[in-house]
Amino acid sequence: AKSMMPTDVLKDEDALAVIRRAIKQRKDSIDQFEKGGRPELAADEKAELAVLETFVPAMMAKDDVIKAVELKKAELGITDKTGANNLMRAVMTDLKGKADGALVKEVVDGMFN
């Protein structure tokens, strides 16, 4: 990939990736500040998080992710844990930008445990 210039325009998916990274950083910071007893710093991060979240499409709810995983599992004919990685990959491809990867992993793992 060629390097970006300050005048280049990010494609939507690239811009969303940058915003999602910033959201993840805010969530990590909020977690750290709350654990460290600094609610005033966490409040600043929460305010930034609220603004950032307005720029990205809402992530799918867990129930919807479960349905998507079950459909893909049936479609691929996966019956046991040996297919979990293929299922995870296929679902993440389908839901890219629509579902949180950690949630998808949790749902996929939960199906085989």
Disulfide bonds with the S-S distance in Angstrom:
none
